[in-house]
Amino acid sequence: MRRLGAGARHRRGSWPSGPHFLALVEALLAALDDGLVPGDRAAWAVDLFLLLATAGAAEQSTRNESGAGHEEWDALTTAVQRVSPEEFPHLAAVRQHLLSGPGGARRTWAFEVLINGVLHTPRPRSG
């Protein structure tokens, strides 16, 4: 059995509480129920959705605090465009897709990937 790392243990033990958090969890569970996700999977999926949302917020916060913006994005884009196909063949093959698309479309896709995975991945028998 895989053991949780310290960060995961901390995350599981530090869920917020209160009426707004409970309303958010209820809304997530209702949406998953509307999508015919079985209750046992929906219950575990809530953590995945909250982790994805938290990660996105943390990333955005880091950019805002550090002043990272167009200059860093332009440097990353240039590096990806100039990558050597001999040294990085997989990256070179998908470089036009790697940084493409608006953030909203990428977030929607990420949530859809989670939902589709939740629908087709049963929970382990012990747990």
Backbone bond lengths (Angstrom), bond angles and torsions (degrees), N, CA, C in turn:
res aa  C-N    CA-C-N  psi(-1)  N-CA   C-N-CA  omega(-1)  CA-C   N-CA-C  phi
1 M - - - 1.460 - - 1.524 109.06 -
2 R 1.299 116.30 136.32 1.453 121.66 -179.53 1.517 110.35 -76.14
3 R 1.316 115.78 134.62 1.460 120.31 -179.66 1.525 110.30 -93.57
4 L 1.298 115.68 144.99 1.461 120.67 177.57 1.515 109.82 -73.10
5 G 1.340 115.56 138.26 1.455 120.09 173.64 1.516 110.00 -73.30
6 A 1.313 115.74 170.22 1.465 120.52 -178.03 1.516 111.59 -58.38
7 G 1.341 117.27 -39.86 1.461 120.23 179.79 1.510 112.23 -64.50
8 A 1.328 116.39 -41.38 1.460 120.18 179.25 1.523 110.63 -66.93
9 R 1.340 116.94 -42.22 1.463 119.61 178.52 1.526 109.76 -61.82
10 H 1.332 116.41 -42.25 1.468 119.71 179.57 1.526 109.75 -63.42
11 R 1.333 117.19 -43.69 1.462 121.62 -177.86 1.523 110.74 -61.38
12 R 1.329 115.88 -44.19 1.461 119.08 -178.99 1.522 110.47 -66.41
13 G 1.310 117.51 -30.45 1.453 120.47 -177.55 1.512 113.57 -89.72
14 S 1.311 118.63 -0.75 1.460 119.75 -174.49 1.518 112.64 -124.37
15 W 1.326 116.58 33.32 1.461 119.01 175.98 1.516 108.86 -63.50
16 P 1.313 116.62 142.28 1.466 118.84 174.72 1.527 110.13 -66.30
17 S 1.293 115.54 169.83 1.464 118.91 176.88 1.517 108.03 -137.41
18 G 1.296 115.51 174.17 1.451 119.74 177.45 1.510 112.14 110.98
19 P 1.315 115.80 172.13 1.466 120.36 -172.68 1.527 114.06 -65.40
20 H 1.323 118.51 -33.85 1.465 119.58 -179.09 1.523 110.72 -70.42
21 F 1.334 116.11 -40.82 1.456 119.66 177.83 1.526 110.17 -64.89
22 L 1.315 116.67 -44.26 1.461 119.86 179.75 1.528 111.08 -63.06
23 A 1.328 117.35 -37.55 1.464 121.04 177.37 1.530 110.82 -65.59
24 L 1.329 117.01 -38.35 1.466 120.90 177.27 1.524 110.57 -63.61
25 V 1.329 116.84 -47.34 1.466 120.17 179.11 1.530 109.81 -62.03
26 E 1.305 117.68 -42.00 1.470 121.13 178.34 1.526 110.99 -60.31
27 A 1.337 116.75 -42.98 1.468 120.47 179.48 1.530 110.98 -64.61
28 L 1.326 117.25 -41.66 1.465 120.55 177.31 1.523 110.68 -62.45
29 L 1.321 116.99 -45.89 1.459 120.52 179.84 1.533 111.23 -63.77
30 A 1.319 117.61 -38.21 1.467 121.10 177.89 1.524 110.85 -64.41
31 A 1.342 116.68 -42.94 1.464 120.03 179.30 1.528 110.67 -64.38
32 L 1.318 116.94 -42.02 1.458 120.43 178.28 1.525 110.91 -65.75
33 D 1.325 116.82 -38.03 1.463 120.66 176.29 1.527 110.55 -63.62
34 D 1.326 116.94 -42.07 1.474 120.66 175.90 1.519 111.26 -59.48
35 G 1.332 116.66 -32.15 1.458 121.76 178.73 1.518 113.34 -86.53
36 L 1.328 115.89 9.70 1.468 122.44 176.81 1.523 113.70 64.92
37 V 1.334 116.43 28.80 1.455 120.68 174.75 1.530 107.23 -79.47
38 P 1.328 118.08 126.14 1.466 120.33 178.50 1.528 111.51 -56.56
39 G 1.313 116.43 144.62 1.462 122.45 -174.16 1.513 114.97 -55.08
40 D 1.343 117.87 -40.67 1.461 118.99 -178.33 1.527 110.82 -64.49
41 R 1.330 116.53 -38.16 1.472 120.30 178.59 1.519 111.05 -74.15
42 A 1.326 116.71 -38.69 1.464 120.24 178.90 1.526 110.23 -60.42
43 A 1.330 116.12 -41.13 1.461 120.25 -179.55 1.525 111.03 -60.15
44 W 1.333 116.74 -42.20 1.459 119.75 178.73 1.526 111.05 -76.21
45 A 1.317 117.89 -30.68 1.463 121.49 -178.45 1.526 112.13 -66.39
46 V 1.324 117.05 -28.60 1.462 120.39 179.00 1.526 109.87 -52.43
47 D 1.327 117.33 -42.75 1.459 120.44 -179.33 1.524 110.55 -62.37
48 L 1.342 117.52 -41.36 1.467 120.46 179.12 1.524 111.66 -62.27
49 F 1.320 116.73 -43.83 1.465 119.98 -179.99 1.524 111.13 -64.26
50 L 1.328 116.47 -41.52 1.459 119.72 179.35 1.526 111.14 -68.20
51 L 1.335 117.42 -36.63 1.467 120.06 176.43 1.524 111.18 -64.61
52 L 1.336 117.18 -42.50 1.458 120.63 179.16 1.529 110.74 -62.93
53 A 1.319 116.39 -45.75 1.462 120.27 179.58 1.529 110.92 -64.11
54 T 1.335 116.91 -41.67 1.458 121.27 179.80 1.523 110.87 -64.86
55 A 1.334 116.45 -42.31 1.470 120.29 179.22 1.525 110.80 -62.24
56 G 1.325 116.69 -42.61 1.467 120.03 178.16 1.518 111.81 -63.04
57 A 1.319 115.87 -42.42 1.469 119.47 178.87 1.523 111.06 -66.11
58 A 1.332 116.86 -40.36 1.464 120.27 179.49 1.520 110.93 -64.89
59 E 1.328 116.55 -41.87 1.467 119.95 178.60 1.521 110.68 -61.87
60 Q 1.317 116.97 -46.04 1.464 120.85 179.79 1.520 110.91 -63.65
61 S 1.319 116.97 -40.78 1.461 121.55 179.36 1.523 110.83 -62.57
62 T 1.337 116.70 -41.79 1.459 121.14 179.13 1.516 110.64 -62.44
63 R 1.332 116.48 -42.34 1.472 119.58 177.77 1.515 111.04 -62.40
64 N 1.329 116.59 -44.33 1.457 120.59 -178.17 1.526 111.30 -64.79
65 E 1.353 117.17 -42.54 1.460 121.06 -177.89 1.521 112.28 -69.75
66 S 1.328 116.52 -37.11 1.460 119.60 -176.42 1.524 112.42 -84.48
67 G 1.321 116.12 -9.21 1.455 119.44 -177.18 1.524 112.21 76.94
68 A 1.333 115.72 8.92 1.472 119.59 178.77 1.517 108.49 -61.99
69 G 1.273 114.59 139.31 1.443 117.69 -178.43 1.495 110.60 -161.39
70 H 1.305 114.63 -132.23 1.459 121.30 -173.33 1.525 113.13 -62.03
71 E 1.327 117.74 -37.02 1.471 119.33 -177.86 1.527 111.19 -63.15
72 E 1.339 116.84 -46.87 1.466 119.77 179.33 1.525 111.00 -66.51
73 W 1.332 117.13 -40.47 1.466 120.81 178.77 1.526 110.34 -62.97
74 D 1.334 116.50 -43.39 1.465 120.31 178.47 1.523 111.29 -62.39
75 A 1.339 117.40 -39.72 1.467 121.16 178.79 1.528 110.20 -65.35
76 L 1.311 117.27 -41.94 1.464 120.90 178.12 1.520 110.62 -64.28
77 T 1.330 116.78 -45.46 1.462 121.27 179.59 1.525 110.87 -59.78
78 T 1.310 116.63 -44.33 1.469 121.19 179.19 1.527 110.39 -62.45
79 A 1.331 117.31 -44.58 1.466 120.88 179.98 1.523 111.02 -61.58
80 V 1.317 117.74 -41.98 1.470 121.32 179.79 1.528 109.97 -66.93
81 Q 1.316 117.59 -42.29 1.461 120.69 -179.60 1.527 112.06 -65.09
82 R 1.328 117.68 -30.98 1.465 121.66 -176.04 1.532 113.63 -95.81
83 V 1.305 118.30 4.34 1.453 121.06 -176.05 1.535 111.12 -59.92
84 S 1.317 115.94 142.71 1.457 121.94 -178.48 1.529 110.26 -78.46
85 P 1.340 117.90 122.50 1.466 120.56 177.56 1.526 112.70 -63.32
86 E 1.319 117.16 -26.32 1.462 120.14 178.00 1.525 111.08 -72.53
87 E 1.318 115.89 -40.21 1.463 120.20 -177.68 1.533 112.18 -82.99
88 F 1.315 116.85 -35.78 1.466 122.28 -176.50 1.529 109.91 -131.21
89 P 1.334 118.93 68.81 1.466 120.44 -173.88 1.533 114.22 -62.86
90 H 1.323 117.51 -37.57 1.470 119.72 -179.37 1.522 111.38 -69.69
91 L 1.316 115.59 -43.61 1.460 120.28 178.74 1.523 110.52 -63.76
92 A 1.324 116.70 -43.59 1.468 120.34 179.62 1.525 111.21 -61.93
93 A 1.326 116.72 -35.63 1.464 120.50 -177.82 1.529 112.68 -67.84
94 V 1.320 117.45 -26.81 1.474 120.09 -177.27 1.526 112.76 -116.49
95 R 1.321 117.37 11.55 1.468 119.57 -174.15 1.524 113.59 -55.47
96 Q 1.340 118.26 -34.38 1.470 119.90 -179.32 1.528 111.37 -68.82
97 H 1.345 117.59 -20.02 1.467 121.05 -179.27 1.525 112.82 -100.41
98 L 1.326 116.59 -23.47 1.463 121.51 -170.53 1.526 112.91 -55.47
99 L 1.295 117.62 -43.86 1.467 121.32 -177.30 1.524 112.50 -113.08
100 S 1.318 116.66 16.22 1.469 120.27 -175.27 1.522 111.72 -83.19
101 G 1.300 114.61 163.41 1.458 121.94 173.04 1.515 113.48 85.38
102 P 1.322 115.48 147.61 1.466 120.01 177.84 1.526 110.68 -73.90
103 G 1.319 115.83 154.76 1.463 121.55 -178.15 1.513 114.02 -55.04
104 G 1.322 117.13 -40.48 1.464 120.04 -179.64 1.516 112.40 -62.35
105 A 1.322 116.70 -40.75 1.466 120.35 179.02 1.521 110.36 -67.38
106 R 1.309 117.03 -38.19 1.470 120.49 179.08 1.530 110.59 -67.33
107 R 1.328 118.01 -40.04 1.472 120.87 177.38 1.518 110.72 -64.66
108 T 1.335 116.74 -44.41 1.463 120.00 178.35 1.521 110.14 -59.23
109 W 1.324 116.81 -44.69 1.459 121.26 179.27 1.526 110.44 -61.06
110 A 1.327 117.20 -42.88 1.463 121.01 -179.43 1.529 110.84 -60.88
111 F 1.322 117.09 -43.78 1.459 119.78 178.39 1.535 110.98 -66.12
112 E 1.323 117.63 -38.14 1.460 120.35 177.63 1.519 111.51 -65.17
113 V 1.329 117.23 -37.67 1.468 120.87 176.05 1.531 109.42 -61.79
114 L 1.315 116.57 -44.41 1.458 119.24 178.40 1.529 111.28 -61.57
115 I 1.329 116.39 -46.18 1.466 119.80 -179.09 1.522 110.69 -61.56
116 N 1.321 117.35 -47.91 1.463 120.18 -179.60 1.522 111.19 -62.04
117 G 1.316 116.57 -39.51 1.460 119.87 177.28 1.513 112.04 -66.66
118 V 1.324 117.19 -40.51 1.459 121.76 178.94 1.532 109.91 -63.81
119 L 1.317 116.67 -39.84 1.467 119.97 -179.84 1.526 112.34 -63.26
120 H 1.304 117.40 -32.74 1.463 120.75 -172.04 1.536 113.86 -110.47
121 T 1.310 116.93 8.78 1.464 119.90 -179.71 1.522 109.46 -122.34
122 P 1.331 116.72 103.82 1.477 118.18 178.92 1.513 111.03 -67.95
123 R 1.307 115.26 153.19 1.451 120.30 173.98 1.521 109.23 -67.98
124 P 1.330 116.92 151.27 1.467 118.70 175.70 1.528 110.07 -64.65
125 R 1.298 115.68 151.57 1.473 120.21 -177.20 1.525 112.70 -64.66
126 S 1.304 118.65 -33.17 1.469 119.76 179.31 1.522 108.69 -99.35
127 G 1.303 117.63 109.09 1.451 118.86 178.54 1.460 114.68 151.17
